[in-house]
Amino acid sequence: MAAALPPVPASHPQADQLRSSLHGRGQRLTPQRQRVLALFERIGEGSHLSAEEVHQRLLRAEERVSLATVYRTLRLLSSMELLRELELPEGGRRFELATGDDHRDHHHLVCVRCGHTEEFESQAVLQAGEQAAGLHGFRLLECVLNVRALCPRCAAAEQG
């Protein structure tokens, strides 16, 4: 039997940010909201989960939360900038833990078959974004590239 996931500690900075932001909106820090945030904090940055994957992981850990609650919580945590939402044509919407600006300009390799997502950073991509923005009089806010590909497992299955 899987162990229950611990809630986000009350002294954790993101829990404090979540609690104060929710309070400002007249909402509560519910156990379900804590569980979703705690899951992303445990898996760390660089992990991209769909709502269904979040729901399944919580169920495997014997955390009772409905899929509808997971969807609402992911939208809420994204709007509060505690999670980042990545919308992929092949993989639907995926979510990752929002970290400091040092991790803002990262890119994704996305398998078009299974949806597996890997992050990478590239100074060349960032420079190309800055150059293109400057050339057209834009001010660059964020530079994100999504590369559509086949992961090694799907590429091997296609060849075999």
C-alpha positions in Angstrom: 0.0 0.0 0.0 1.4 3.4 -1.0 2.1 6.0 1.7 0.1 9.2 1.7 1.8 12.2 0.4 2.8 14.8 3.0 1.2 18.2 2.7 3.4 21.2 1.9 5.0 22.3 5.2 3.4 25.5 6.6 6.8 27.2 6.7 7.6 26.5 3.0 7.9 29.7 1.0 5.6 28.5 -1.8 3.0 27.3 0.7 3.2 30.8 2.4 2.8 32.5 -1.0 -0.1 30.2 -1.9 -1.8 30.8 1.5 -1.5 34.6 1.4 -2.5 34.8 -2.3 -5.5 32.6 -1.7 -6.4 34.6 1.4 -6.3 37.8 -0.7 -8.8 36.2 -3.1 -11.1 35.2 -0.2 -10.2 31.5 -0.7 -8.7 28.8 1.5 -5.6 26.7 1.3 -7.4 23.4 1.0 -5.7 20.0 1.6 -6.3 19.2 -2.1 -4.4 22.4 -3.2 -1.6 21.6 -0.8 -1.4 18.0 -2.2 -1.1 19.1 -5.8 1.6 21.7 -5.0 3.4 19.2 -2.8 3.5 16.7 -5.7 5.2 19.2 -8.0 7.6 20.2 -5.3 8.6 16.6 -4.7 9.1 15.8 -8.4 11.0 19.1 -8.8 11.6 21.3 -11.8 11.9 19.8 -15.2 9.0 17.4 -14.7 5.9 18.0 -16.9 2.6 16.4 -15.9 -0.8 16.5 -17.4 -3.9 16.8 -15.1 -4.6 13.1 -15.6 -1.0 12.2 -14.5 -1.3 14.4 -11.4 -4.6 12.7 -10.6 -3.2 9.2 -11.1 -0.1 10.0 -8.9 -2.3 11.3 -6.1 -4.6 8.3 -6.3 -1.6 5.9 -6.2 -0.5 7.7 -3.0 -4.0 7.2 -1.6 -4.8 10.9 -1.8 -8.5 11.4 -2.4 -9.0 14.2 -4.9 -11.3 14.3 -7.9 -10.0 14.9 -11.5 -12.2 18.0 -11.7 -10.5 19.3 -8.5 -7.1 18.6 -10.0 -8.1 20.6 -13.2 -9.3 23.6 -11.1 -6.3 23.5 -8.9 -3.8 23.4 -11.8 -5.5 26.4 -13.4 -5.5 28.2 -10.1 -1.8 27.5 -9.3 -0.9 28.5 -12.8 -2.8 31.8 -12.5 -0.9 32.4 -9.3 2.4 31.6 -11.1 3.3 28.7 -8.8 3.0 26.4 -11.8 3.8 27.0 -15.4 1.5 25.7 -18.1 2.9 24.2 -21.3 0.4 23.7 -24.1 1.6 21.1 -26.6 -0.4 20.0 -29.7 0.6 16.4 -29.1 0.7 16.3 -25.4 -2.2 18.6 -24.5 -1.6 20.8 -21.5 1.2 19.9 -19.1 2.3 21.7 -15.9 5.6 22.2 -14.2 6.8 23.8 -11.1 7.5 27.5 -11.6 10.9 28.5 -10.3 12.9 31.7 -10.4 13.6 33.6 -13.6 16.9 31.7 -14.0 14.9 28.8 -15.3 12.4 31.0 -17.4 14.0 30.6 -20.8 14.1 26.9 -21.3 12.9 24.8 -24.1 11.2 21.4 -24.6 11.7 18.3 -26.7 8.3 16.7 -27.1 7.7 13.3 -28.5 4.9 13.5 -31.0 3.9 9.9 -30.4 3.8 9.4 -26.6 4.0 13.0 -25.3 7.2 12.5 -23.3 8.8 15.9 -22.7 12.4 16.8 -21.9 13.8 20.2 -21.1 16.9 21.8 -22.5 18.5 25.2 -22.3 20.2 26.9 -25.3 22.0 30.2 -25.3 21.9 30.2 -29.1 18.0 30.0 -29.0 17.9 32.8 -26.5 20.2 35.0 -28.6 18.2 34.3 -31.7 15.0 35.4 -29.8 16.6 38.5 -28.6 17.9 39.4 -32.0 14.6 38.8 -33.7 12.7 40.8 -31.1 15.2 43.7 -31.4 15.1 43.6 -35.2 11.4 44.1 -35.2 11.3 46.6 -32.3 9.9 44.2 -29.8 11.1 43.8 -26.2 11.7 40.1 -25.4 9.8 38.8 -22.4 10.4 35.1 -22.7 12.0 32.8 -25.2 10.6 29.3 -25.5 11.1 26.7 -28.2 9.1 23.5 -28.5 10.9 20.9 -30.6 8.6 18.1 -32.0 10.5 14.8 -32.3 10.3 11.1 -31.5 11.8 10.0 -28.2 14.3 7.1 -28.4 11.7 4.5 -27.4 9.1 5.6 -30.0 11.8 6.0 -32.7 13.0 2.4 -32.0 9.4 1.1 -32.1 8.8 2.8 -35.4 12.0 1.2 -36.9 11.5 -2.2 -35.4 
